[in-house]
Amino acid sequence: MCFTHLVRTGELFDLLRDGRPWTRAQLADATGLARSTIAARIDTLIRLGLVAPYGGARSTGGRPPALFALNPTAKLVVGVDIGATHARAALTDLNGSILAEADAQLKVADGPDRVLTWVVDTVRELVTSSNRPLADLAAIGIGLPGPVEHSTGRPINPPIMPGWDRYDVPGHLQQAYALPVLVDNDVNIMALGERRAHLRDVDDLVLIKVATGIGAGIVSGGVLQRGAQGTAGDLGHVRVPGADDVLCRCGNTGCLEAVAAGPALAAAVRAQGEDAETGGDVVELVRGGSLVAMSVVRQAGRDIGEVVATLTNLINPSVVVIGGQLAGAGEHLLAGIRESVYQRSLPLATEHLRIVTSRAGREAAVLGASALAIEHVLSPEAVEAASEALPAS
Amino acid sequence: MCFTHLVRTGELFDLLRDGRPWTRAQLADATGLARSTIAARIDTLIRLGLVAPYGGARSTGGRPPALFALNPTAKLVVGVDIGATHARAALTDLNGSILAEADAQLKVADGPDRVLTWVVDTVRELVTSSNRPLADLAAIGIGLPGPVEHSTGRPINPPIMPGWDRYDVPGHLQQAYALPVLVDNDVNIMALGERRAHLRDVDDLVLIKVATGIGAGIVSGGVLQRGAQGTAGDLGHVRVPGADDVLCRCGNTGCLEAVAAGPALAAAVRAQGEDAETGGDVVELVRGGSLVAMSVVRQAGRDIGEVVATLTNLINPSVVVIGGQLAGAGEHLLAGIRESVYQRSLPLATEHLRIVTSRAGREAAVLGASALAIEHVLSPEAVEAASEALPAS
């Protein structure tokens, strides 16, 4: 029996999206497709602008075989990070390389109309200031500082976002741009951004944001894990030993956030006679050599480490990344975390575990929002839909 | 441009494996394949024995359209559960329906030679006693009571399995049967078995086994999560509040297992003057109405609940299933667990959370080992490989 292996254009593109150049023969071998079919599919992808001839073919004697590769500059996405009191947006290509950025002092509590108007205007400014047509824009990714129902892009009971509950964020932006809009919470996009920028080969990682609150984005088996209601990664309200008399803003006692987030550290430093209003002030004191601040940060590390130890036993990541404002305290925080983790977790789970501070830093979130958008644009389903929409040639 | 959508045989089969009957026209609509291509693919799947004509087509006037569906009785798998002191095996079809079972009092500590000889013999007996040829056997799934490197099927430093460290379990069985052999740890296969038997639509669930030890199998986004080193789900050595003076067999103090597993409960019951050697004895006392045993079990539930609360915040499952020997204490254990979880977890994460005892019970493990094997047999890759190996027709 003659048995022909056949793949869709989107699935062929799946091979090309790793960025390496391929010859038609290699693509035919990898897919089982006939050369003529490969040629037609490549033609479609070139017309979509997603694939381009690649210039780097080395001659093997005679005419070198034509190479094709992902054309990462063909399309653009914008990644947006909305924080409690700031907003940031980055225009990137399909490699996630930043082409232009914008910042604003913007309060999420001012409500969706004001904030999303800034997003609409900023997206246009970023694209036009880069001398690219708006038609090159393929998708928008956006991170919000609260729980988000990812499938609909709507915030769900976000505590610090009055006016946003179940607001149709994609619908609002799509009045200005007829494009896919992907929405997620801030720690999830930070995890995606850190992975895309610095940990591409790591399939099991957790990014913990330590700032005014504490939360985590969890990637397991290469997939961002959101959980049944999208609340996975809520580290801040896990109970830690020895904190049972500390009241948390959630109404419970003994939560990690109540003893190890920025406000708690500032209070602990003040209680020992030094001057600090915020977690940022504590980081400054640590950098200035304050022993009080160092010891407070180290204890916060131990408390965070108790929860990281539990998380290591439950999820078994290979990398734990500490991000957010308090990551600025660097080794003092990490030392406390490691102390608890190596004491509490099983040897097999910690044998290859790395605990590090974020390298993407302030840009983790916009890079992650961009990654969310790129992931969508390059998905076999989206490529398939785009190829169907092409006019007949 | 004429753009034909094309899929491989394995991917076509992916539509059929839900068990519902399909017409050729429905398959053509769902895949975009030409009717003639569908006919050829269906023919291949019928020759493989995986798909069969379906008899239930309702007439819509005139000749009813031919229907095709997964043929779940065509192939067999064996699911094996090796416990500390017992072994069980079940022969199932591709629906996971049990056709025959076998039990043995067998110590895993007797080593791989003795245990796997039993497996080899039992597999043959189960198939032949069911009057089926060994050629119908498609794969073997096996669960072991310790950490397993799933990709190679080798146990890694298993504490109660002398002689098994890095032993090539698939290699041993493949000397007798030239078939795929899938190996995993006991709690992972229990989670798969419970899901397959009773929670097929649940994508985010955790099964917690409470017996001589405590461990969990975690399914997130419909995928079993093993973690970077395969140690995910290690609940037993998470620290619980108020147990810092209790020494665990792992050498640490305050582990959940040291206060809430079978031996700890038996000791607590004895300390209050009742007679119990094992967790099983405690369950019997609870069933007999012992107030001492009930109160000990309820406290164990609260301790387990502390860790389930953390797990709920971190992973956000929609169902937590309690299995293993102590699940026999039923509502007394669940009440304690729920007490801690509803007190400690955030409302959004517990709004739809169900905490239940295992319905699959003793059969969860063999059903899960069978599910592991079925999952492999029905994977697009395995079907594709089998169709390539068919002789030309």
Chai-1 contact restraints between the chains, C-beta under 6 A:
chainA,res_idxA,chainB,res_idxB,connection_type,confidence,min_distance_angstrom,max_distance_angstrom,comment,restraint_id
A,M1,B,A392,contact,1.0,0.0,6.0,A-B,restraint_1
A,M1,B,S393,contact,1.0,0.0,6.0,A-B,restraint_2
A,H5,B,R8,contact,1.0,0.0,6.0,A-B,restraint_3
A,L6,B,L6,contact,1.0,0.0,6.0,A-B,restraint_4
A,R8,B,H5,contact,1.0,0.0,6.0,A-B,restraint_5
A,D204,B,G227,contact,1.0,0.0,6.0,A-B,restraint_6
A,D204,B,A228,contact,1.0,0.0,6.0,A-B,restraint_7
A,S220,B,Q225,contact,1.0,0.0,6.0,A-B,restraint_8
A,Q225,B,S220,contact,1.0,0.0,6.0,A-B,restraint_9
A,G227,B,D204,contact,1.0,0.0,6.0,A-B,restraint_10
A,G227,B,I315,contact,1.0,0.0,6.0,A-B,restraint_11
A,G227,B,N316,contact,1.0,0.0,6.0,A-B,restraint_12
A,A228,B,D204,contact,1.0,0.0,6.0,A-B,restraint_13
A,A228,B,N316,contact,1.0,0.0,6.0,A-B,restraint_14
A,A228,B,S318,contact,1.0,0.0,6.0,A-B,restraint_15
A,Q229,B,N316,contact,1.0,0.0,6.0,A-B,restraint_16
A,Q229,B,L348,contact,1.0,0.0,6.0,A-B,restraint_17
A,T231,B,N316,contact,1.0,0.0,6.0,A-B,restraint_18
A,T231,B,L348,contact,1.0,0.0,6.0,A-B,restraint_19
A,T231,B,A349,contact,1.0,0.0,6.0,A-B,restraint_20
A,A232,B,I315,contact,1.0,0.0,6.0,A-B,restraint_21
A,A232,B,N316,contact,1.0,0.0,6.0,A-B,restraint_22
A,D234,B,N313,contact,1.0,0.0,6.0,A-B,restraint_23
A,H237,B,N313,contact,1.0,0.0,6.0,A-B,restraint_24
A,H237,B,L346,contact,1.0,0.0,6.0,A-B,restraint_25
A,V238,B,T310,contact,1.0,0.0,6.0,A-B,restraint_26
A,V238,B,N313,contact,1.0,0.0,6.0,A-B,restraint_27
A,R239,B,R344,contact,1.0,0.0,6.0,A-B,restraint_28
A,P241,B,P241,contact,1.0,0.0,6.0,A-B,restraint_29
A,T310,B,V238,contact,1.0,0.0,6.0,A-B,restraint_30
A,T310,B,T310,contact,1.0,0.0,6.0,A-B,restraint_31
A,L311,B,L314,contact,1.0,0.0,6.0,A-B,restraint_32
A,N313,B,D234,contact,1.0,0.0,6.0,A-B,restraint_33
A,N313,B,H237,contact,1.0,0.0,6.0,A-B,restraint_34
A,N313,B,V238,contact,1.0,0.0,6.0,A-B,restraint_35
A,L314,B,L311,contact,1.0,0.0,6.0,A-B,restraint_36
A,I315,B,G227,contact,1.0,0.0,6.0,A-B,restraint_37
A,I315,B,A232,contact,1.0,0.0,6.0,A-B,restraint_38
A,N316,B,G227,contact,1.0,0.0,6.0,A-B,restraint_39
A,N316,B,A228,contact,1.0,0.0,6.0,A-B,restraint_40
A,N316,B,Q229,contact,1.0,0.0,6.0,A-B,restraint_41
A,N316,B,T231,contact,1.0,0.0,6.0,A-B,restraint_42
A,N316,B,A232,contact,1.0,0.0,6.0,A-B,restraint_43
A,P317,B,A228,contact,1.0,0.0,6.0,A-B,restraint_44
A,S318,B,A228,contact,1.0,0.0,6.0,A-B,restraint_45
A,R344,B,R239,contact,1.0,0.0,6.0,A-B,restraint_46
A,L346,B,H237,contact,1.0,0.0,6.0,A-B,restraint_47
A,L348,B,Q229,contact,1.0,0.0,6.0,A-B,restraint_48
A,L348,B,T231,contact,1.0,0.0,6.0,A-B,restraint_49
A,A349,B,T231,contact,1.0,0.0,6.0,A-B,restraint_50
A,A392,B,M1,contact,1.0,0.0,6.0,A-B,restraint_51
A,S393,B,M1,contact,1.0,0.0,6.0,A-B,restraint_52
